[in-house]
Amino acid sequence: MSGISTHVLDTSQGKPASEVRIRLEVCVDEEWAPYASGITDSDGRCAQLVPAANVEAGKYRIVFETGAYFDGLGIATLYPEIVVILQIASDRSSYHIPLLLSPFGYSTYRGS
């Protein structure tokens, strides 16, 4: 998939994290502005926040609203939001950013 997408996996539950709200923001003149949003599906995927044709070079951030997700499970978390900042080149490539999540830790990387 091209553009910007993500996949959230809850490593503490051993399954995808569904219904996680996600905001994508872009940095314009040193200020963050809303750009796109989505909610993970039953497989933990937000397949295409932004199509490749709309991805411009610049600085973006993905905000994962993990507090509401863990509240829904009745689990306390240290990270009510997780923010991942990206520097995107002008090549219109695919940027798939998975998030591995648990109540007290997380990891992310550029996937394929």
N, C-alpha and C positions, 0 to 999 in steps of 0.2 A: 504494500500500500504506500502510496506517495503522500507527501505533505507532512503534517504533524499528527501523530497518533500516540496512544499510550495503552498500557495494560497494567492493571493493579492486581498483584497476587498477595494474599494474606498468608504469610508463612507460618503464623501461629495457629491458624485454622487448617492449613494445608489445602487451601482452595482459592479460587478467584474471589476478589472483593467486588461484589456487585453493589450498585446504587451509590457509588462514591461520586460526589459532585466535583467537577473539575472546571477551573477557570484558566483560560489562556489570556495573558496580557502581553502587550508590546510596549517597549520603552520608546517614548517620543519626547524629545527635548528634556531628557532626564526625569520624566514622569511616567508612571505606569498607567496605561489605558486599556480598557477591556477590548478584547479582540475576538474571542470565541468562548464557548462553554459547552459542557456535555456532562453526561452521567454514564458511569460504566454499566455495561449490560451484564447478563447472568454469567458470562465468561470473563468478567472483569475488564472488558475492552471498551475503549472509547476510540473506535476505529479510525475516525478521520475528523479531528478537531478543525483542521484547515487543509483544503486540497492543495496539491503541489503548485498549481497555477497561481495561488494567492499567497504563497510564502515568499516574502521579501527578505533580503539580508537585514540582519539587525539583532537586537537583544530581546529575548522573550522570556517569560516566566510562566511556569505551570504551577497552579496552586491546587493541591489535593486537599479537600475538606475531609480529613480523616477522623476528626472528633465525632461528627455525626454518625459516621460508619460504625465506630466502636461503641458509641452510645446505644445504637440499635442492637448491638450484641450484648449489651450490659457489661462491657469491659472498659475499665479505666485506661487512658492512654496518656503518655507524656507529650505526644505531638498532635494537637488538635488540627493543625494545618502543616502540610509539608510543601515547601516552596523549592522548585528546581528552576534555576536560571540557565538559559541556553544562549549561546552565541551562534547564530546561523549565518552560513556563507551564502553567496548569491547563486549557488549552483542548482537550486530547485530540487535538491535531493530529498530522499525520504528521511524523516526524523521520527523514529519510533522510540519512545522513552518509557520503558517499563519501570514500575515501582514495586519493589519487594518490601512488604510491610509487616510489621508486628507492633504491638502496643508500645514497646519501648525501644524500637530501632527501625531503621529502614535503609535501603540501598537502591541505587538507580544506575542506569547505564544507557548507552545508545544501542538499541537493538536493531534487528533487521526486519 
